[in-house]
Amino acid sequence: MSVSLNNAIVAAVITVALFTSTQAIAKCDAPQHRQFDFWVGEWQVSNKQNSNVSQSSISLINDGCGILEEYTTAAGYQGKSLNIYDATTEQWHQTWIDNGGTLLQLDGKFEQGKMTLSGVTYNKDGKKVLNRIIWTPNADGTVRQQWLVSNNKGKKWQSIFDGLYKKVVN
């Protein structure tokens, strides 16, 4: 066998080995990527504002790199969110859309046992509205989600959603 053919075979074997070994490495295996996993599951959601129970399906997607939320109510309201830990900014990001045309983009961190994400929207008059959503995993396996808004630069906060997620038992 010639030296150049032998070198080509060795280079091909090394290339294949490197390619397959990098494919096997999970891109989202850092502990930070697992901080929101407490929210993953099939849930019934209740809140004080609405006596009807809503459904929420939260699943890991894209090899565990993202979380997909699919939320529905008996009245026909639907919303979905994509969630990801961005290692470059060291923050979580959520993009929420619903069938009413709402777009909500939030960023934040998991600290002190809670996931807190914040972002800005604008009201119908074009004024800035601050949004803060907090997810708290409870000892009993439930998750509390609080959505707060402020129309005065964070001086006062108003609760617009306070939901309790309970796992669906199959």
FENCOR-V107620 format. One record per residue. N is the residue number from 1. RES is the residue in three letters. SS is DSSP state (h for helix, s for strand, l for the rest). PSI is psi as a letter, one per 40 degrees, with the letter a starting at -180 (none if undefined). OMEGA is omega in whole degrees, -180 to 180 (none if undefined). Layout:
[[N | RES | SS | PSI | OMEGA] [N | RES | SS | PSI | OMEGA]]
This chain:
[[1 | MET | l | h | -178] [2 | SER | l | i | -179] [3 | VAL | h | d | -179] [4 | SER | h | d | 177] [5 | LEU | h | d | 178] [6 | ASN | h | d | 178] [7 | ASN | h | d | 179] [8 | ALA | h | d | 178] [9 | ILE | h | d | 179] [10 | VAL | h | d | 179] [11 | ALA | h | d | 179] [12 | ALA | h | d | 179] [13 | VAL | h | d | 179] [14 | ILE | h | d | 179] [15 | THR | h | d | 179] [16 | VAL | h | d | -180] [17 | ALA | h | d | 179] [18 | LEU | h | d | -179] [19 | PHE | h | d | -178] [20 | THR | h | d | 180] [21 | SER | h | d | 178] [22 | THR | h | d | 177] [23 | GLN | h | d | -177] [24 | ALA | h | e | -179] [25 | ILE | l | h | 178] [26 | ALA | l | h | -179] [27 | LYS | l | e | -174] [28 | CYS | l | f | -177] [29 | ASP | l | e | 177] [30 | ALA | l | i | -179] [31 | PRO | h | d | -180] [32 | GLN | h | d | 179] [33 | HIS | h | e | -178] [34 | ARG | h | e | -175] [35 | GLN | l | d | -177] [36 | PHE | l | e | -178] [37 | ASP | h | d | 178] [38 | PHE | h | e | -177] [39 | TRP | h | e | -177] [40 | VAL | l | h | 177] [41 | GLY | s | a | 176] [42 | GLU | s | h | -170] [43 | TRP | s | i | 163] [44 | GLN | s | h | -175] [45 | VAL | s | h | 176] [46 | SER | s | i | 177] [47 | ASN | s | i | -177] [48 | LYS | l | d | -177] [49 | GLN | l | e | -172] [50 | ASN | s | h | -179] [51 | SER | s | e | 178] [52 | ASN | s | i | 177] [53 | VAL | s | h | 177] [54 | SER | s | i | 179] [55 | GLN | s | i | 177] [56 | SER | s | h | 177] [57 | SER | s | h | -178] [58 | ILE | s | h | -175] [59 | SER | s | i | 172] [60 | LEU | s | h | 179] [61 | ILE | s | i | 176] [62 | ASN | l | f | 179] [63 | ASP | l | f | 178] [64 | GLY | l | e | 180] [65 | CYS | l | e | -179] [66 | GLY | s | i | 176] [67 | ILE | s | h | 178] [68 | LEU | s | h | 175] [69 | GLU | s | h | 175] [70 | GLU | s | h | -172] [71 | TYR | s | h | 179] [72 | THR | s | i | 175] [73 | THR | l | i | 178] [74 | ALA | l | d | -179] [75 | ALA | l | e | 177] [76 | GLY | l | e | 177] [77 | TYR | l | h | 179] [78 | GLN | s | i | 175] [79 | GLY | s | i | 178] [80 | LYS | s | i | 174] [81 | SER | s | i | 170] [82 | LEU | s | h | -176] [83 | ASN | s | h | 180] [84 | ILE | s | i | 171] [85 | TYR | s | h | 179] [86 | ASP | s | h | -177] [87 | ALA | l | d | -179] [88 | THR | l | d | 179] [89 | THR | l | e | -177] [90 | GLU | l | f | 178] [91 | GLN | s | i | 170] [92 | TRP | s | i | 177] [93 | HIS | s | h | 173] [94 | GLN | s | h | 169] [95 | THR | s | h | -179] [96 | TRP | s | h | 171] [97 | ILE | s | i | 178] [98 | ASP | s | i | -177] [99 | ASN | l | e | 171] [100 | GLY | l | e | 179] [101 | GLY | l | e | -180] [102 | THR | l | h | 170] [103 | LEU | s | h | 179] [104 | LEU | s | h | 179] [105 | GLN | s | h | -174] [106 | LEU | s | i | 175] [107 | ASP | s | i | 178] [108 | GLY | s | a | -172] [109 | LYS | s | i | 170] [110 | PHE | s | h | -180] [111 | GLU | s | i | 177] [112 | GLN | l | f | 176] [113 | GLY | l | e | -178] [114 | LYS | s | i | 171] [115 | MET | s | h | 180] [116 | THR | s | h | 179] [117 | LEU | s | i | -177] [118 | SER | s | i | 177] [119 | GLY | s | i | -176] [120 | VAL | s | h | 169] [121 | THR | s | i | 179] [122 | TYR | s | h | 179] [123 | ASN | l | a | -176] [124 | LYS | l | e | 178] [125 | ASP | l | e | 179] [126 | GLY | l | e | 180] [127 | LYS | l | i | -177] [128 | LYS | s | h | 175] [129 | VAL | s | h | 176] [130 | LEU | s | h | 179] [131 | ASN | s | h | 175] [132 | ARG | s | h | 177] [133 | ILE | s | h | -177] [134 | ILE | s | h | 174] [135 | TRP | s | h | -179] [136 | THR | s | h | 175] [137 | PRO | s | h | -179] [138 | ASN | l | i | -178] [139 | ALA | l | d | -178] [140 | ASP | l | e | 179] [141 | GLY | l | e | 176] [142 | THR | l | i | 176] [143 | VAL | s | h | 175] [144 | ARG | s | h | 176] [145 | GLN | s | h | 178] [146 | GLN | s | h | 177] [147 | TRP | s | h | -179] [148 | LEU | s | i | 176] [149 | VAL | s | i | 176] [150 | SER | s | h | 178] [151 | ASN | l | e | -177] [152 | ASN | l | f | 174] [153 | LYS | l | f | 175] [154 | GLY | l | e | 179] [155 | LYS | l | d | 178] [156 | LYS | l | i | 179] [157 | TRP | l | i | 179] [158 | GLN | s | h | 177] [159 | SER | s | h | 175] [160 | ILE | s | e | 175] [161 | PHE | s | h | 176] [162 | ASP | s | g | -173] [163 | GLY | s | i | 175] [164 | LEU | s | h | 179] [165 | TYR | s | h | 175] [166 | LYS | s | h | -179] [167 | LYS | s | h | 175] [168 | VAL | l | h | 180] [169 | VAL | l | h | 180] [170 | ASN | l | none | none]]
